[in-house]
Amino acid sequence: MAVKAQVLIRPKAGILDPQGVAVEQALPALGFAGVSNVRVGRLVELEVEDPTQLEAMCRKLLANPLIEDFEILGVPA
């Protein structure tokens, strides 16, 4: 039986995030004050037969371990 999982992938702390910078600069121009430290990532949703393989999938394909961190969501312990 397949398990639904989500993987949240974000730039590591200290890595330049041009998309985050663009959003951070655009929000005040649209009237939204008090926004800082914006980081833009991505969410990958998938169904897997063996959730123990999720971490390996992230390290080998879904995330770039040099510049990105990942968090596996929605998988029961």
PQR file of N, CA, C, O and H, with PARSE charges and radii, in Angstrom:
ATOM      1  N   MET A   1       0.836  -1.182   0.000 -0.4000 1.5000
ATOM      2  CA  MET A   1       0.000   0.000   0.000 -0.0000 2.0000
ATOM      3  C   MET A   1       0.883   1.249   0.000  0.5500 1.7000
ATOM      4  O   MET A   1       1.797   1.369   0.816 -0.5500 1.4000
ATOM      5  N   ALA A   2       0.613   2.152  -0.895 -0.4000 1.5000
ATOM      6  CA  ALA A   2       1.420   3.365  -1.021 -0.0000 2.0000
ATOM      7  C   ALA A   2       1.099   4.349   0.100  0.5500 1.7000
ATOM      8  O   ALA A   2      -0.036   4.440   0.567 -0.5500 1.4000
ATOM      9  H   ALA A   2      -0.129   2.054  -1.558  0.4000 1.0000
ATOM     10  N   VAL A   3       2.116   5.073   0.513 -0.4000 1.5000
ATOM     11  CA  VAL A   3       1.995   6.098   1.546 -0.0000 2.0000
ATOM     12  C   VAL A   3       2.193   7.451   0.881  0.5500 1.7000
ATOM     13  O   VAL A   3       3.141   7.644   0.119 -0.5500 1.4000
ATOM     14  H   VAL A   3       3.038   4.999   0.134  0.4000 1.0000
ATOM     15  N   LYS A   4       1.292   8.391   1.173 -0.4000 1.5000
ATOM     16  CA  LYS A   4       1.446   9.743   0.647 -0.0000 2.0000
ATOM     17  C   LYS A   4       2.462  10.484   1.490  0.5500 1.7000
ATOM     18  O   LYS A   4       2.420  10.437   2.720 -0.5500 1.4000
ATOM     19  H   LYS A   4       0.522   8.234   1.792  0.4000 1.0000
ATOM     20  N   ALA A   5       3.370  11.163   0.826 -0.4000 1.5000
ATOM     21  CA  ALA A   5       4.405  11.922   1.531 -0.0000 2.0000
ATOM     22  C   ALA A   5       4.613  13.259   0.843  0.5500 1.7000
ATOM     23  O   ALA A   5       4.293  13.430  -0.333 -0.5500 1.4000
ATOM     24  H   ALA A   5       3.405  11.202  -0.173  0.4000 1.0000
ATOM     25  N   GLN A   6       5.148  14.191   1.589 -0.4000 1.5000
ATOM     26  CA  GLN A   6       5.533  15.488   1.060 -0.0000 2.0000
ATOM     27  C   GLN A   6       6.972  15.747   1.480  0.5500 1.7000
ATOM     28  O   GLN A   6       7.378  15.414   2.593 -0.5500 1.4000
ATOM     29  H   GLN A   6       5.408  14.053   2.545  0.4000 1.0000
ATOM     30  N   VAL A   7       7.720  16.334   0.590 -0.4000 1.5000
ATOM     31  CA  VAL A   7       9.094  16.708   0.891 -0.0000 2.0000
ATOM     32  C   VAL A   7       9.214  18.211   0.665  0.5500 1.7000
ATOM     33  O   VAL A   7       8.980  18.710  -0.435 -0.5500 1.4000
ATOM     34  H   VAL A   7       7.389  16.604  -0.314  0.4000 1.0000
ATOM     35  N   LEU A   8       9.581  18.913   1.718 -0.4000 1.5000
ATOM     36  CA  LEU A   8       9.779  20.356   1.656 -0.0000 2.0000
ATOM     37  C   LEU A   8      11.266  20.620   1.456  0.5500 1.7000
ATOM     38  O   LEU A   8      12.092  20.195   2.264 -0.5500 1.4000
ATOM     39  H   LEU A   8       9.771  18.507   2.612  0.4000 1.0000
ATOM     40  N   ILE A   9      11.602  21.319   0.384 -0.4000 1.5000
ATOM     41  CA  ILE A   9      12.997  21.577   0.029 -0.0000 2.0000
ATOM     42  C   ILE A   9      13.217  23.079   0.025  0.5500 1.7000
ATOM     43  O   ILE A   9      12.481  23.824  -0.622 -0.5500 1.4000
ATOM     44  H   ILE A   9      10.931  21.664  -0.272  0.4000 1.0000
ATOM     45  N   ARG A  10      14.253  23.525   0.765 -0.4000 1.5000
ATOM     46  CA  ARG A  10      14.561  24.955   0.883 -0.0000 2.0000
ATOM     47  C   ARG A  10      16.061  25.172   0.749  0.5500 1.7000
ATOM     48  O   ARG A  10      16.853  24.271   1.023 -0.5500 1.4000
ATOM     49  H   ARG A  10      14.851  22.920   1.290  0.4000 1.0000
ATOM     50  N   PRO A  11      16.447  26.370   0.328 -0.5600 1.5000
ATOM     51  CA  PRO A  11      17.881  26.684   0.302  0.2800 2.0000
ATOM     52  C   PRO A  11      18.454  26.630   1.724  0.5500 1.7000
ATOM     53  O   PRO A  11      17.792  27.033   2.680 -0.5500 1.4000
ATOM     54  N   LYS A  12      19.664  26.137   1.851 -0.4000 1.5000
ATOM     55  CA  LYS A  12      20.335  26.117   3.152 -0.0000 2.0000
ATOM     56  C   LYS A  12      20.560  27.538   3.643  0.5500 1.7000
ATOM     57  O   LYS A  12      20.661  28.477   2.853 -0.5500 1.4000
ATOM     58  H   LYS A  12      20.202  25.810   1.074  0.4000 1.0000
ATOM     59  N   ALA A  13      20.637  27.677   4.957 -0.4000 1.5000
ATOM     60  CA  ALA A  13      20.961  28.976   5.547 -0.0000 2.0000
ATOM     61  C   ALA A  13      22.316  29.422   5.008  0.5500 1.7000
ATOM     62  O   ALA A  13      23.252  28.627   4.925 -0.5500 1.4000
ATOM     63  H   ALA A  13      20.555  26.915   5.599  0.4000 1.0000
ATOM     64  N   GLY A  14      22.412  30.686   4.645 -0.4000 1.5000
ATOM     65  CA  GLY A  14      23.664  31.218   4.127 -0.0000 2.0000
ATOM     66  C   GLY A  14      23.808  31.114   2.615  0.5500 1.7000
ATOM     67  O   GLY A  14      24.729  31.697   2.042 -0.5500 1.4000
ATOM     68  H   GLY A  14      21.651  31.332   4.713  0.4000 1.0000
ATOM     69  N   ILE A  15      22.916  30.384   1.966 -0.4000 1.5000
ATOM     70  CA  ILE A  15      22.941  30.263   0.506 -0.0000 2.0000
ATOM     71  C   ILE A  15      22.062  31.366  -0.075  0.5500 1.7000
ATOM     72  O   ILE A  15      20.931  31.559   0.370 -0.5500 1.4000
ATOM     73  H   ILE A  15      22.168  29.911   2.432  0.4000 1.0000
ATOM     74  N   LEU A  16      22.570  32.078  -1.053 -0.4000 1.5000
ATOM     75  CA  LEU A  16      21.808  33.139  -1.698 -0.0000 2.0000
ATOM     76  C   LEU A  16      20.525  32.570  -2.293  0.5500 1.7000
ATOM     77  O   LEU A  16      20.537  31.542  -2.971 -0.5500 1.4000
ATOM     78  H   LEU A  16      23.489  31.920  -1.415  0.4000 1.0000
ATOM     79  N   ASP A  17      19.416  33.262  -2.024 -0.4000 1.5000
ATOM     80  CA  ASP A  17      18.111  32.850  -2.530 -0.0000 2.0000
ATOM     81  C   ASP A  17      17.531  34.002  -3.346  0.5500 1.7000
ATOM     82  O   ASP A  17      16.786  34.819  -2.806 -0.5500 1.4000
ATOM     83  H   ASP A  17      19.406  34.096  -1.473  0.4000 1.0000
ATOM     84  N   PRO A  18      17.859  34.083  -4.640 -0.5600 1.5000
ATOM     85  CA  PRO A  18      17.390  35.201  -5.458  0.2800 2.0000
ATOM     86  C   PRO A  18      15.870  35.324  -5.510  0.5500 1.7000
ATOM     87  O   PRO A  18      15.346  36.438  -5.542 -0.5500 1.4000
ATOM     88  N   GLN A  19      15.154  34.203  -5.518 -0.4000 1.5000
ATOM     89  CA  GLN A  19      13.693  34.271  -5.525 -0.0000 2.0000
ATOM     90  C   GLN A  19      13.180  34.865  -4.218  0.5500 1.7000
ATOM     91  O   GLN A  19      12.255  35.677  -4.218 -0.5500 1.4000
ATOM     92  H   GLN A  19      15.579  33.298  -5.492  0.4000 1.0000
ATOM     93  N   GLY A  20      13.779  34.462  -3.120 -0.4000 1.5000
ATOM     94  CA  GLY A  20      13.394  35.014  -1.826 -0.0000 2.0000
ATOM     95  C   GLY A  20      13.644  36.507  -1.752  0.5500 1.7000
ATOM     96  O   GLY A  20      12.818  37.251  -1.225 -0.5500 1.4000
ATOM     97  H   GLY A  20      14.531  33.803  -3.121  0.4000 1.0000
ATOM     98  N   VAL A  21      14.783  36.953  -2.279 -0.4000 1.5000
ATOM     99  CA  VAL A  21      15.110  38.379  -2.305 -0.0000 2.0000
ATOM    100  C   VAL A  21      14.097  39.138  -3.145  0.5500 1.7000
ATOM    101  O   VAL A  21      13.645  40.210  -2.743 -0.5500 1.4000
ATOM    102  H   VAL A  21      15.455  36.348  -2.708  0.4000 1.0000
ATOM    103  N   ALA A  22      13.735  38.607  -4.297 -0.4000 1.5000
ATOM    104  CA  ALA A  22      12.763  39.267  -5.174 -0.0000 2.0000
ATOM    105  C   ALA A  22      11.401  39.397  -4.487  0.5500 1.7000
ATOM    106  O   ALA A  22      10.761  40.445  -4.570 -0.5500 1.4000
ATOM    107  H   ALA A  22      14.102  37.736  -4.624  0.4000 1.0000
ATOM    108  N   VAL A  23      10.965  38.350  -3.819 -0.4000 1.5000
ATOM    109  CA  VAL A  23       9.683  38.396  -3.116 -0.0000 2.0000
ATOM    110  C   VAL A  23       9.758  39.390  -1.965  0.5500 1.7000
ATOM    111  O   VAL A  23       8.833  40.174  -1.754 -0.5500 1.4000
ATOM    112  H   VAL A  23      11.485  37.498  -3.752  0.4000 1.0000
ATOM    113  N   GLU A  24      10.855  39.357  -1.226 -0.4000 1.5000
ATOM    114  CA  GLU A  24      11.032  40.278  -0.088 -0.0000 2.0000
ATOM    115  C   GLU A  24      11.000  41.733  -0.535  0.5500 1.7000
ATOM    116  O   GLU A  24      10.465  42.586   0.173 -0.5500 1.4000
ATOM    117  H   GLU A  24      11.607  38.721  -1.397  0.4000 1.0000
ATOM    118  N   GLN A  25      11.559  42.022  -1.688 -0.4000 1.5000
ATOM    119  CA  GLN A  25      11.566  43.395  -2.195 -0.0000 2.0000
ATOM    120  C   GLN A  25      10.220  43.788  -2.800  0.5500 1.7000
ATOM    121  O   GLN A  25       9.847  44.961  -2.760 -0.5500 1.4000
ATOM    122  H   GLN A  25      11.994  41.330  -2.263  0.4000 1.0000
ATOM    123  N   ALA A  26       9.497  42.834  -3.355 -0.4000 1.5000
ATOM    124  CA  ALA A  26       8.220  43.134  -4.004 -0.0000 2.0000
ATOM    125  C   ALA A  26       7.084  43.355  -3.006  0.5500 1.7000
ATOM    126  O   ALA A  26       6.200  44.175  -3.255 -0.5500 1.4000
ATOM    127  H   ALA A  26       9.801  41.882  -3.388  0.4000 1.0000
ATOM    128  N   LEU A  27       7.093  42.648  -1.900 -0.4000 1.5000
ATOM    129  CA  LEU A  27       5.982  42.748  -0.964 -0.0000 2.0000
ATOM    130  C   LEU A  27       5.754  44.162  -0.427  0.5500 1.7000
ATOM    131  O   LEU A  27       4.610  44.615  -0.416 -0.5500 1.4000
ATOM    132  H   LEU A  27       7.811  41.981  -1.698  0.4000 1.0000
ATOM    133  N   PRO A  28       6.795  44.883   0.021 -0.5600 1.5000
ATOM    134  CA  PRO A  28       6.558  46.258   0.477  0.2800 2.0000
ATOM    135  C   PRO A  28       6.009  47.159  -0.637  0.5500 1.7000
ATOM    136  O   PRO A  28       5.201  48.050  -0.374 -0.5500 1.4000
ATOM    137  N   ALA A  29       6.443  46.928  -1.868 -0.4000 1.5000
ATOM    138  CA  ALA A  29       5.938  47.721  -2.992 -0.0000 2.0000
ATOM    139  C   ALA A  29       4.445  47.472  -3.224  0.5500 1.7000
ATOM    140  O   ALA A  29       3.754  48.302  -3.814 -0.5500 1.4000
ATOM    141  H   ALA A  29       7.099  46.204  -2.081  0.4000 1.0000
ATOM    142  N   LEU A  30       3.961  46.330  -2.757 -0.4000 1.5000
ATOM    143  CA  LEU A  30       2.544  46.001  -2.876 -0.0000 2.0000
ATOM    144  C   LEU A  30       1.756  46.362  -1.615  0.5500 1.7000
ATOM    145  O   LEU A  30       0.572  46.043  -1.506 -0.5500 1.4000
ATOM    146  H   LEU A  30       4.523  45.656  -2.277  0.4000 1.0000
ATOM    147  N   GLY A  31       2.418  47.028  -0.661 -0.4000 1.5000
ATOM    148  CA  GLY A  31       1.744  47.484   0.543 -0.0000 2.0000
ATOM    149  C   GLY A  31       1.837  46.556   1.737  0.5500 1.7000
ATOM    150  O   GLY A  31       1.141  46.763   2.731 -0.5500 1.4000
ATOM    151  H   GLY A  31       3.380  47.288  -0.749  0.4000 1.0000
ATOM    152  N   PHE A  32       2.681  45.537   1.663 -0.4000 1.5000
ATOM    153  CA  PHE A  32       2.844  44.611   2.779 -0.0000 2.0000
ATOM    154  C   PHE A  32       4.133  44.936   3.525  0.5500 1.7000
ATOM    155  O   PHE A  32       5.227  44.665   3.031 -0.5500 1.4000
ATOM    156  H   PHE A  32       3.246  45.369   0.855  0.4000 1.0000
ATOM    157  N   ALA A  33       4.000  45.516   4.713 -0.4000 1.5000
ATOM    158  CA  ALA A  33       5.170  45.945   5.484 -0.0000 2.0000
ATOM    159  C   ALA A  33       5.596  44.856   6.471  0.5500 1.7000
ATOM    160  O   ALA A  33       4.835  43.938   6.775 -0.5500 1.4000
ATOM    161  H   ALA A  33       3.111  45.737   5.114  0.4000 1.0000
ATOM    162  N   GLY A  34       6.817  44.980   6.956 -0.4000 1.5000
ATOM    163  CA  GLY A  34       7.305  44.107   8.015 -0.0000 2.0000
ATOM    164  C   GLY A  34       7.665  42.706   7.578  0.5500 1.7000
ATOM    165  O   GLY A  34       7.582  41.775   8.380 -0.5500 1.4000
ATOM    166  H   GLY A  34       7.435  45.726   6.708  0.4000 1.0000
ATOM    167  N   VAL A  35       8.062  42.527   6.335 -0.4000 1.5000
ATOM    168  CA  VAL A  35       8.444  41.204   5.838 -0.0000 2.0000
ATOM    169  C   VAL A  35       9.957  41.141   5.718  0.5500 1.7000
ATOM    170  O   VAL A  35      10.581  42.056   5.181 -0.5500 1.4000
ATOM    171  H   VAL A  35       8.130  43.283   5.683  0.4000 1.0000
ATOM    172  N   SER A  36      10.555  40.053   6.223 -0.4000 1.5000
ATOM    173  CA  SER A  36      12.009  39.907   6.117 -0.0000 2.0000
ATOM    174  C   SER A  36      12.373  38.424   6.069  0.5500 1.7000
ATOM    175  O   SER A  36      11.562  37.554   6.386 -0.5500 1.4000
ATOM    176  H   SER A  36      10.048  39.310   6.659  0.4000 1.0000
ATOM    177  N   ASN A  37      13.591  38.169   5.672 -0.4000 1.5000
ATOM    178  CA  ASN A  37      14.144  36.804   5.624 -0.0000 2.0000
ATOM    179  C   ASN A  37      13.272  35.833   4.828  0.5500 1.7000
ATOM    180  O   ASN A  37      12.991  34.727   5.290 -0.5500 1.4000
ATOM    181  H   ASN A  37      14.250  38.875   5.414  0.4000 1.0000
ATOM    182  N   VAL A  38      12.851  36.238   3.651 -0.4000 1.5000
ATOM    183  CA  VAL A  38      12.013  35.387   2.804 -0.0000 2.0000
ATOM    184  C   VAL A  38      12.894  34.319   2.145  0.5500 1.7000
ATOM    185  O   VAL A  38      13.939  34.627   1.572 -0.5500 1.4000
ATOM    186  H   VAL A  38      13.080  37.136   3.275  0.4000 1.0000
ATOM    187  N   ARG A  39      12.461  33.084   2.236 -0.4000 1.5000
ATOM    188  CA  ARG A  39      13.135  31.955   1.583 -0.0000 2.0000
ATOM    189  C   ARG A  39      12.089  31.249   0.727  0.5500 1.7000
ATOM    190  O   ARG A  39      11.010  30.919   1.217 -0.5500 1.4000
ATOM    191  H   ARG A  39      11.612  32.834   2.701  0.4000 1.0000
ATOM    192  N   VAL A  40      12.393  31.018  -0.525 -0.4000 1.5000
ATOM    193  CA  VAL A  40      11.469  30.336  -1.421 -0.0000 2.0000
ATOM    194  C   VAL A  40      11.992  28.927  -1.655  0.5500 1.7000
ATOM    195  O   VAL A  40      13.150  28.737  -2.026 -0.5500 1.4000
ATOM    196  H   VAL A  40      13.270  31.286  -0.924  0.4000 1.0000
ATOM    197  N   GLY A  41      11.140  27.957  -1.437 -0.4000 1.5000
ATOM    198  CA  GLY A  41      11.510  26.564  -1.649 -0.0000 2.0000
ATOM    199  C   GLY A  41      10.505  25.901  -2.562  0.5500 1.7000
ATOM    200  O   GLY A  41       9.809  26.564  -3.331 -0.5500 1.4000
ATOM    201  H   GLY A  41      10.200  28.112  -1.135  0.4000 1.0000
ATOM    202  N   ARG A  42      10.436  24.586  -2.469 -0.4000 1.5000
ATOM    203  CA  ARG A  42       9.461  23.849  -3.264 -0.0000 2.0000
ATOM    204  C   ARG A  42       8.955  22.664  -2.454  0.5500 1.7000
ATOM    205  O   ARG A  42       9.614  22.180  -1.534 -0.5500 1.4000
ATOM    206  H   ARG A  42      11.002  24.047  -1.844  0.4000 1.0000
ATOM    207  N   LEU A  43       7.775  22.221  -2.823 -0.4000 1.5000
ATOM    208  CA  LEU A  43       7.144  21.091  -2.167 -0.0000 2.0000
ATOM    209  C   LEU A  43       6.955  19.985  -3.197  0.5500 1.7000
ATOM    210  O   LEU A  43       6.370  20.209  -4.257 -0.5500 1.4000
ATOM    211  H   LEU A  43       7.240  22.615  -3.571  0.4000 1.0000
ATOM    212  N   VAL A  44       7.445  18.808  -2.888 -0.4000 1.5000
ATOM    213  CA  VAL A  44       7.287  17.645  -3.760 -0.0000 2.0000
ATOM    214  C   VAL A  44       6.328  16.688  -3.062  0.5500 1.7000
ATOM    215  O   VAL A  44       6.565  16.285  -1.924 -0.5500 1.4000
ATOM    216  H   VAL A  44       7.920  18.626  -2.027  0.4000 1.0000
ATOM    217  N   GLU A  45       5.250  16.328  -3.746 -0.4000 1.5000
ATOM    218  CA  GLU A  45       4.292  15.364  -3.211 -0.0000 2.0000
ATOM    219  C   GLU A  45       4.423  14.067  -3.999  0.5500 1.7000
ATOM    220  O   GLU A  45       4.520  14.084  -5.226 -0.5500 1.4000
ATOM    221  H   GLU A  45       5.058  16.656  -4.671  0.4000 1.0000
ATOM    222  N   LEU A  46       4.426  12.951  -3.292 -0.4000 1.5000
ATOM    223  CA  LEU A  46       4.570  11.667  -3.959 -0.0000 2.0000
ATOM    224  C   LEU A  46       3.960  10.565  -3.121  0.5500 1.7000
ATOM    225  O   LEU A  46       3.747  10.726  -1.919 -0.5500 1.4000
ATOM    226  H   LEU A  46       4.347  12.937  -2.295  0.4000 1.0000
ATOM    227  N   GLU A  47       3.684   9.459  -3.758 -0.4000 1.5000
ATOM    228  CA  GLU A  47       3.240   8.247  -3.076 -0.0000 2.0000
ATOM    229  C   GLU A  47       4.332   7.207  -3.233  0.5500 1.7000
ATOM    230  O   GLU A  47       4.846   6.982  -4.329 -0.5500 1.4000
ATOM    231  H   GLU A  47       3.857   9.329  -4.734  0.4000 1.0000
ATOM    232  N   VAL A  48       4.677   6.579  -2.125 -0.4000 1.5000
ATOM    233  CA  VAL A  48       5.756   5.586  -2.148 -0.0000 2.0000
ATOM    234  C   VAL A  48       5.291   4.303  -1.461  0.5500 1.7000
ATOM    235  O   VAL A  48       4.536   4.335  -0.490 -0.5500 1.4000
ATOM    236  H   VAL A  48       4.259   6.761  -1.235  0.4000 1.0000
ATOM    237  N   GLU A  49       5.755   3.199  -1.982 -0.4000 1.5000
ATOM    238  CA  GLU A  49       5.461   1.906  -1.355 -0.0000 2.0000
ATOM    239  C   GLU A  49       6.300   1.710  -0.094  0.5500 1.7000
ATOM    240  O   GLU A  49       5.834   1.132   0.888 -0.5500 1.4000
ATOM    241  H   GLU A  49       6.369   3.173  -2.771  0.4000 1.0000
ATOM    242  N   ASP A  50       7.538   2.196  -0.132 -0.4000 1.5000
ATOM    243  CA  ASP A  50       8.468   2.017   0.989 -0.0000 2.0000
ATOM    244  C   ASP A  50       8.969   3.378   1.466  0.5500 1.7000
ATOM    245  O   ASP A  50       9.939   3.899   0.915 -0.5500 1.4000
ATOM    246  H   ASP A  50       7.916   2.666  -0.930  0.4000 1.0000
ATOM    247  N   PRO A  51       8.324   3.969   2.488 -0.5600 1.5000
ATOM    248  CA  PRO A  51       8.719   5.298   2.946  0.2800 2.0000
ATOM    249  C   PRO A  51      10.131   5.368   3.524  0.5500 1.7000
ATOM    250  O   PRO A  51      10.671   6.462   3.691 -0.5500 1.4000
ATOM    251  N   THR A  52      10.732   4.229   3.829 -0.4000 1.5000
ATOM    252  CA  THR A  52      12.104   4.269   4.343 -0.0000 2.0000
ATOM    253  C   THR A  52      13.085   4.702   3.257  0.5500 1.7000
ATOM    254  O   THR A  52      14.229   5.041   3.560 -0.5500 1.4000
ATOM    255  H   THR A  52      10.294   3.341   3.694  0.4000 1.0000
ATOM    256  N   GLN A  53      12.653   4.694   2.001 -0.4000 1.5000
ATOM    257  CA  GLN A  53      13.523   5.119   0.900 -0.0000 2.0000
ATOM    258  C   GLN A  53      13.473   6.619   0.635  0.5500 1.7000
ATOM    259  O   GLN A  53      14.251   7.129  -0.171 -0.5500 1.4000
ATOM    260  H   GLN A  53      11.724   4.419   1.755  0.4000 1.0000
ATOM    261  N   LEU A  54      12.568   7.329   1.303 -0.4000 1.5000
ATOM    262  CA  LEU A  54      12.401   8.758   1.033 -0.0000 2.0000
ATOM    263  C   LEU A  54      13.678   9.567   1.243  0.5500 1.7000
ATOM    264  O   LEU A  54      14.014  10.422   0.423 -0.5500 1.4000
ATOM    265  H   LEU A  54      11.936   6.914   1.958  0.4000 1.0000
ATOM    266  N   GLU A  55      14.379   9.305   2.320 -0.4000 1.5000
ATOM    267  CA  GLU A  55      15.599  10.073   2.574 -0.0000 2.0000
ATOM    268  C   GLU A  55      16.623   9.856   1.465  0.5500 1.7000
ATOM    269  O   GLU A  55      17.254  10.814   1.017 -0.5500 1.4000
ATOM    270  H   GLU A  55      14.106   8.611   2.986  0.4000 1.0000
ATOM    271  N   ALA A  56      16.795   8.636   1.024 -0.4000 1.5000
ATOM    272  CA  ALA A  56      17.734   8.348  -0.068 -0.0000 2.0000
ATOM    273  C   ALA A  56      17.288   9.033  -1.357  0.5500 1.7000
ATOM    274  O   ALA A  56      18.118   9.548  -2.107 -0.5500 1.4000
ATOM    275  H   ALA A  56      16.282   7.859   1.388  0.4000 1.0000
ATOM    276  N   MET A  57      15.979   9.040  -1.617 -0.4000 1.5000
ATOM    277  CA  MET A  57      15.462   9.725  -2.804 -0.0000 2.0000
ATOM    278  C   MET A  57      15.811  11.207  -2.763  0.5500 1.7000
ATOM    279  O   MET A  57      16.204  11.796  -3.769 -0.5500 1.4000
ATOM    280  H   MET A  57      15.304   8.621  -1.009  0.4000 1.0000
ATOM    281  N   CYS A  58      15.660  11.794  -1.590 -0.4000 1.5000
ATOM    282  CA  CYS A  58      15.963  13.222  -1.439 -0.0000 2.0000
ATOM    283  C   CYS A  58      17.446  13.492  -1.668  0.5500 1.7000
ATOM    284  O   CYS A  58      17.812  14.427  -2.381 -0.5500 1.4000
ATOM    285  H   CYS A  58      15.340  11.315  -0.772  0.4000 1.0000
ATOM    286  N   ARG A  59      18.286  12.677  -1.066 -0.4000 1.5000
ATOM    287  CA  ARG A  59      19.734  12.893  -1.182 -0.0000 2.0000
ATOM    288  C   ARG A  59      20.257  12.650  -2.600  0.5500 1.7000
ATOM    289  O   ARG A  59      21.216  13.293  -3.026 -0.5500 1.4000
ATOM    290  H   ARG A  59      17.989  11.918  -0.487  0.4000 1.0000
ATOM    291  N   LYS A  60      19.631  11.726  -3.327 -0.4000 1.5000
ATOM    292  CA  LYS A  60      20.134  11.381  -4.655 -0.0000 2.0000
ATOM    293  C   LYS A  60      19.504  12.180  -5.789  0.5500 1.7000
ATOM    294  O   LYS A  60      20.131  12.358  -6.833 -0.5500 1.4000
ATOM    295  H   LYS A  60      18.852  11.204  -2.981  0.4000 1.0000
ATOM    296  N   LEU A  61      18.255  12.674  -5.603 -0.4000 1.5000
ATOM    297  CA  LEU A  61      17.584  13.313  -6.730 -0.0000 2.0000
ATOM    298  C   LEU A  61      16.772  14.553  -6.375  0.5500 1.7000
ATOM    299  O   LEU A  61      16.915  15.592  -7.019 -0.5500 1.4000
ATOM    300  H   LEU A  61      17.746  12.530  -4.754  0.4000 1.0000
ATOM    301  N   LEU A  62      15.932  14.453  -5.367 -0.4000 1.5000
ATOM    302  CA  LEU A  62      14.965  15.513  -5.113 -0.0000 2.0000
ATOM    303  C   LEU A  62      15.593  16.815  -4.622  0.5500 1.7000
ATOM    304  O   LEU A  62      15.124  17.896  -4.979 -0.5500 1.4000
ATOM    305  H   LEU A  62      15.817  13.608  -4.843  0.4000 1.0000
ATOM    306  N   ALA A  63      16.630  16.730  -3.821 -0.4000 1.5000
ATOM    307  CA  ALA A  63      17.288  17.922  -3.279 -0.0000 2.0000
ATOM    308  C   ALA A  63      18.770  17.884  -3.625  0.5500 1.7000
ATOM    309  O   ALA A  63      19.367  16.817  -3.765 -0.5500 1.4000
ATOM    310  H   ALA A  63      17.011  15.852  -3.532  0.4000 1.0000
ATOM    311  N   ASN A  64      19.345  19.064  -3.756 -0.4000 1.5000
ATOM    312  CA  ASN A  64      20.789  19.173  -3.957 -0.0000 2.0000
ATOM    313  C   ASN A  64      21.409  19.359  -2.574  0.5500 1.7000
ATOM    314  O   ASN A  64      21.312  20.448  -2.008 -0.5500 1.4000
ATOM    315  H   ASN A  64      18.860  19.931  -3.642  0.4000 1.0000
ATOM    316  N   PRO A  65      22.043  18.324  -2.013 -0.5600 1.5000
ATOM    317  CA  PRO A  65      22.533  18.392  -0.634  0.2800 2.0000
ATOM    318  C   PRO A  65      23.612  19.450  -0.408  0.5500 1.7000
ATOM    319  O   PRO A  65      23.897  19.796   0.739 -0.5500 1.4000
ATOM    320  N   LEU A  66      24.209  19.964  -1.462 -0.4000 1.5000
ATOM    321  CA  LEU A  66      25.225  21.008  -1.297 -0.0000 2.0000
ATOM    322  C   LEU A  66      24.607  22.355  -0.950  0.5500 1.7000
ATOM    323  O   LEU A  66      25.196  23.140  -0.206 -0.5500 1.4000
ATOM    324  H   LEU A  66      23.977  19.683  -2.393  0.4000 1.0000
ATOM    325  N   ILE A  67      23.420  22.622  -1.488 -0.4000 1.5000
ATOM    326  CA  ILE A  67      22.828  23.946  -1.295 -0.0000 2.0000
ATOM    327  C   ILE A  67      21.420  23.926  -0.722  0.5500 1.7000
ATOM    328  O   ILE A  67      20.855  24.984  -0.445 -0.5500 1.4000
ATOM    329  H   ILE A  67      22.941  21.984  -2.092  0.4000 1.0000
ATOM    330  N   GLU A  68      20.835  22.727  -0.538 -0.4000 1.5000
ATOM    331  CA  GLU A  68      19.455  22.655  -0.075 -0.0000 2.0000
ATOM    332  C   GLU A  68      19.320  21.724   1.126  0.5500 1.7000
ATOM    333  O   GLU A  68      20.042  20.737   1.267 -0.5500 1.4000
ATOM    334  H   GLU A  68      21.294  21.868  -0.764  0.4000 1.0000
ATOM    335  N   ASP A  69      18.364  22.080   1.987 -0.4000 1.5000
ATOM    336  CA  ASP A  69      17.929  21.209   3.072 -0.0000 2.0000
ATOM    337  C   ASP A  69      16.567  20.650   2.695  0.5500 1.7000
ATOM    338  O   ASP A  69      15.836  21.262   1.916 -0.5500 1.4000
ATOM    339  H   ASP A  69      17.778  22.882   1.872  0.4000 1.0000
ATOM    340  N   PHE A  70      16.226  19.502   3.237 -0.4000 1.5000
ATOM    341  CA  PHE A  70      14.902  18.937   2.976 -0.0000 2.0000
ATOM    342  C   PHE A  70      14.298  18.435   4.278  0.5500 1.7000
ATOM    343  O   PHE A  70      14.997  18.106   5.237 -0.5500 1.4000
ATOM    344  H   PHE A  70      16.820  19.005   3.870  0.4000 1.0000
ATOM    345  N   GLU A  71      12.975  18.390   4.271 -0.4000 1.5000
ATOM    346  CA  GLU A  71      12.226  17.892   5.410 -0.0000 2.0000
ATOM    347  C   GLU A  71      11.121  16.997   4.853  0.5500 1.7000
ATOM    348  O   GLU A  71      10.380  17.405   3.959 -0.5500 1.4000
ATOM    349  H   GLU A  71      12.407  18.657   3.492  0.4000 1.0000
ATOM    350  N   ILE A  72      11.010  15.789   5.377 -0.4000 1.5000
ATOM    351  CA  ILE A  72       9.993  14.849   4.931 -0.0000 2.0000
ATOM    352  C   ILE A  72       8.773  15.025   5.827  0.5500 1.7000
ATOM    353  O   ILE A  72       8.865  14.934   7.051 -0.5500 1.4000
ATOM    354  H   ILE A  72      11.611  15.457   6.104  0.4000 1.0000
ATOM    355  N   LEU A  73       7.626  15.278   5.194 -0.4000 1.5000
ATOM    356  CA  LEU A  73       6.381  15.535   5.915 -0.0000 2.0000
ATOM    357  C   LEU A  73       5.347  14.472   5.576  0.5500 1.7000
ATOM    358  O   LEU A  73       5.424  13.844   4.520 -0.5500 1.4000
ATOM    359  H   LEU A  73       7.551  15.351   4.199  0.4000 1.0000
ATOM    360  N   GLY A  74       4.392  14.269   6.452 -0.4000 1.5000
ATOM    361  CA  GLY A  74       3.243  13.440   6.143 -0.0000 2.0000
ATOM    362  C   GLY A  74       3.496  11.945   6.159  0.5500 1.7000
ATOM    363  O   GLY A  74       2.690  11.182   5.626 -0.5500 1.4000
ATOM    364  H   GLY A  74       4.329  14.779   7.310  0.4000 1.0000
ATOM    365  N   VAL A  75       4.593  11.508   6.758 -0.4000 1.5000
ATOM    366  CA  VAL A  75       4.868  10.075   6.829 -0.0000 2.0000
ATOM    367  C   VAL A  75       4.756   9.654   8.289  0.5500 1.7000
ATOM    368  O   VAL A  75       5.486  10.172   9.134 -0.5500 1.4000
ATOM    369  H   VAL A  75       5.247  12.128   7.191  0.4000 1.0000
ATOM    370  N   PRO A  76       3.851   8.720   8.603 -0.5600 1.5000
ATOM    371  CA  PRO A  76       3.725   8.294   9.984  0.2800 2.0000
ATOM    372  C   PRO A  76       5.011   7.650  10.497  0.5500 1.7000
ATOM    373  O   PRO A  76       5.709   6.953   9.761 -0.5500 1.4000
ATOM    374  N   ALA A  77       5.304   7.891  11.752 -0.4000 1.5000
ATOM    375  CA  ALA A  77       6.536   7.341  12.355 -0.0000 2.0000
ATOM    376  C   ALA A  77       6.420   5.862  12.615  0.5500 1.7000
ATOM    377  O   ALA A  77       7.362   5.248  13.116 -0.5500 1.4000
ATOM    378  H   ALA A  77       4.736   8.457  12.350  0.4000 1.0000
TER
END
